[in-house]
Amino acid sequence: MGSCVSVQLQAPCVEVLNHLGSCFCSKLKYIQNLRKNLVDLETAMEDLKAVRSDLLRKVHAAEEGGGLQRLHQIKVWLERVESIECQFDGLYSSRDVELKRLCLNGAGPKNLRLNYLYGKRVFKMLNMVKDLKSKGFFEEVASPAARAVGEERPLTPTVVGQETMLEKAWNHLMDDETGIMGLYGMGGVGKTTLLTQINNKFVDMCDTHDGVVIVIWVVVSGDLQVHKIQHRIGNKIGYKGVEWKKRKENQKALDIFNFLSKKRFVLLLDDIWRKVDLTEIGIPNPTSQNGCKIVFTTRSLGVCTSMGVHEPMEVRCLSTNDAWDLFKKKVGQNTLDIHPDIPKIARKVAGACRGLPLALNVIGETMSCKKTTQEWYHAVDVLKTYAADFSDVKEKILPILKYSYDNLEGENVKSCFLYCSLFPEDALIDKERVIDYWICEGFIDGVESKERAVNQGYEILGTLVCASLLQEGGKYDNKSYVRMHDVVREMALWIASDLEKHKGSYIVRAGVGLNEVPKVQNWQLVTRMSLVNNKIKEIHESHHECPNLTTLLLQNNRCLVSISGEFFRSLPRLVVLDLSWNVELKALPEQISELVSLRYLDLSESNIVRLPVGLQKLKRLMHLNLESMLCLEGVSGISNLSSLKTLKLLNFIMWPTMSLLEELERLEHLEVLTVEITSSSVLKQLLCSHRLVRCLQKLSIKYIEEESVRVLSLPSIQDLREVFIGGCGIREIMIERNTMLTSPCLPHLSKVLIAGCNGLKDLTWLLFAPNLTHLSVWNSSQLEEIISQEEAAGIDIVPFRKLEYLHLWDLPELMSIYWSPLPFPYLSLINVQNDCQKLRKLPLDSQSCVAGEELVIEYGDEEWKEKVEWGDEATRLRFLPSCNGESSLSVSLHQWELHSHPLRESSIAAEDDVQRRVYMTLQKALSSPECPERVEKASIGFSKCLHNQLASKDHEDNA
């Protein structure tokens, strides 16, 4: 009891304990000295700021009074002070909390560790501040401003409209992270002018820190030769002797590199057509450290990426106001004031240039001596019909633009480009439609696979966009478009006529108000003809043979009532015939059978009642579009079209029957099918046909009663793009999944529209559509969830990763879109309208939609917005400003988009003249978007027709 135990430690153990003790003491000092270190840090920081203030006073005096520039080391020191000041503010803001934790009695291990970490940070920052302060004393703070060695280049005094672009380009170039900048755009848009302004700006005021700045201008052009570029650079930096010119390219490159690597330089490369290997020339790599810059101009976006510029600047055409200002300066006020009508006509002439500075300058100069209104009206007529006939256009404008065409690789790409000139001025060109034209014309090989041919078509379109020969036109209603600048179109027509050697080969009179087929001097020469968007009433028998005509575009001649059989007989080589949107056309002659070469036929949106029997003789026909033919009575005999690859039957008044499906199955080469089904038996037969399922791209299912199909089971459809299900009693939609397959069941499905399906509770099947971009759900009274948590149990898929538009209208029981927040990287619009009062929570959090466009949440009921439950305050602050009570015009335009395809026909029965008139009114209103009240009225009427028809259908089902 009470005895002591003596423990004797061996020497190694003692050393270990001593080491542990010293480590603990060294760490303990951060806690013990925390209060003192905080006071010292605050004092040191005040001293550092005082040193900075004194230094800045000296720098400003040198810059403002002596015209000097601050040294680079001054700039670096000031940046470091600014950085540590921000760190100090963050550290000092938690001072009180840390000191309070230090005073807590019985502090546990957690508090002890936190005090240690904070104390260590304070100690390190104290040393950093002291070190930075000690280095803040400089003998010299500035040096004489750099002298720019370069030549000011001449600039036209009428430069207009590039001020904003110049400022943007200059600011981007002056960024320390920008070493190489690319300026791209179509020919004649002003790239060289912009580069000239940058050159002169460098010569006038070069923002460098020391030494001489060398500004070098080199015109490269299409004939890129390394030795020529080296000679131009060599002349600028002093290598001019005969002996140097005889040196090999690699020796010259070494000389140039050794010289420029010791200097600050700006290299301006004008008009490059392919990648310039800077290393091969001898150009050092521009970095933020050496302060060197390289700027180049090109017509090709692809050249920018090949040069390592991933954020190039596009030089665009001038705005309407800037274009008019430039045109006025070129014409001269004296000419404009000669007659009060000339300014008004002059605006039309300027408008024909579509903002292209090259055209505005050339045509403006030409018109400066035109003193009568007759001359000005004549100019308008010539520019509208065939601009190449205008004085100076084919000498000074078109050849410059033609360089872009000449640099296209492959005759097929050039043919595809020229073909785009067949579309109306400034028209949006549907990418898939023009690709189908190209395939049938033979520019693209469509024999092996339609998908492969379409992919090649998109590659060609991308090439033409990169070459600035086409422009991206945006995406509307799930379709992508391009457009062609009007002056580029004139260049294409000029080239298509073999530079006017065969002026009549391309006849393009699109949208010019024709009442009849134009007179043609020599029909033998005509290869392609476009009479789109006119008012032609009749096409009589032809007195001329057209042996070489391969494309005839006649769509949207809304007065066209008849085409003679003799006319078709005169077209033995016709390959593409587009008669879509001719709403007064009700019959075709039997002589259509004479079109023995025809591969593409589009009759969509026409009111043809019966297809001529002769149509069945078109053995080469590959593409047939019969969509939205509301009066067509049938398509029996279609199996005789043995070469058919694409068949479009959506919005078809005579819905497919079992016999038609049997005919479709006999089409051995069919690859693309769009179809509308209203019979449960036909639907089952379709979905059981492996051949037809493989071809399905768009599927519309309507008016199928609950008793017929309670559960719709969709197989895996690899190529399905769009689905519409409307007015059906279906209670559940399921996807047949093969558990052995890991790929999605509906990998290409991008657009889904559900309307008037009152039995559906959820749309969980959409989990298997990973590329869905458009989802619209309307008027489905029992729908409770979009994705059901219960039904999705066990399915590890995050939905809607590519969703862009979500529209929810008149869904009184809808409570949930998804049970937890989703990333929605591409979502740009959520539209909630009418009765969706139970939808209180959106699957959003503060991290949703961070990668894409700013999300807009549109709603029709102010009460709904007030009752939305946000997940947290951060989410509310993030998205509440995005909520808008949308305008009637926005609603109406979107209704048109959704109705147009495939809902349109379901709401406009052929015999219902009232609905047809409302539909036509909406079409006309939408053609004039500047009159929103017309759009709104027409859309409201159209929506009522839709609502009444669906209600009527429901009533009939109940009865």
Secondary structure as UniProt FT lines:
FT   HELIX           11..32
FT   HELIX           34..66
FT   STRAND          68..70
FT   HELIX           72..92
FT   TURN            93..94
FT   HELIX           95..103
FT   TURN            105..106
FT   HELIX           109..134
FT   STRAND          142..144
FT   STRAND          148..149
FT   TURN            157..158
FT   HELIX           163..174
FT   TURN            176..177
FT   STRAND          180..184
FT   TURN            187..188
FT   HELIX           191..204
FT   STRAND          213..221
FT   HELIX           226..237
FT   HELIX           242..246
FT   HELIX           249..260
FT   TURN            261..262
FT   STRAND          264..272
FT   HELIX           278..281
FT   TURN            288..290
FT   STRAND          293..298
FT   HELIX           301..306
FT   TURN            307..308
FT   STRAND          313..314
FT   HELIX           320..331
FT   HELIX           333..336
FT   TURN            340..341
FT   HELIX           342..352
FT   TURN            353..355
FT   HELIX           357..367
FT   TURN            368..369
FT   HELIX           373..385
FT   HELIX           387..389
FT   TURN            391..392
FT   HELIX           393..397
FT   HELIX           398..406
FT   HELIX           411..419
FT   HELIX           420..422
FT   TURN            425..426
FT   STRAND          429..430
FT   HELIX           431..441
FT   HELIX           450..466
FT   TURN            467..468
FT   STRAND          471..476
FT   TURN            477..478
FT   STRAND          479..483
FT   HELIX           486..496
FT   TURN            497..504
FT   STRAND          506..508
FT   TURN            510..511
FT   TURN            523..525
FT   STRAND          528..530
FT   STRAND          538..539
FT   TURN            547..548
FT   STRAND          551..553
FT   TURN            555..556
FT   TURN            558..559
FT   STRAND          562..563
FT   HELIX           565..569
FT   TURN            572..573
FT   STRAND          576..578
FT   TURN            580..581
FT   TURN            583..584
FT   HELIX           590..594
FT   TURN            596..597
FT   STRAND          600..602
FT   TURN            604..605
FT   HELIX           613..617
FT   TURN            619..620
FT   STRAND          623..625
FT   TURN            627..628
FT   TURN            630..631
FT   TURN            636..637
FT   HELIX           638..640
FT   TURN            642..643
FT   STRAND          646..648
FT   HELIX           658..665
FT   TURN            668..669
FT   STRAND          672..677
FT   HELIX           680..688
FT   HELIX           690..695
FT   STRAND          696..702
FT   TURN            706..708
FT   STRAND          711..714
FT   TURN            718..719
FT   STRAND          722..726
FT   STRAND          732..735
FT   TURN            739..740
FT   TURN            747..748
FT   STRAND          751..755
FT   TURN            758..759
FT   HELIX           764..768
FT   TURN            770..771
FT   STRAND          774..778
FT   TURN            781..782
FT   TURN            789..794
FT   TURN            801..802
FT   STRAND          805..809
FT   TURN            812..813
FT   TURN            825..826
FT   STRAND          829..833
FT   TURN            837..838
FT   TURN            846..849
FT   STRAND          856..859
FT   HELIX           862..867
FT   HELIX           873..879
FT   HELIX           880..882
FT   STRAND          883..885
FT   HELIX           888..898
FT   HELIX           899..903
FT   HELIX           904..907
FT   TURN            910..911
FT   HELIX           913..926
FT   TURN            929..930
FT   HELIX           932..958
//
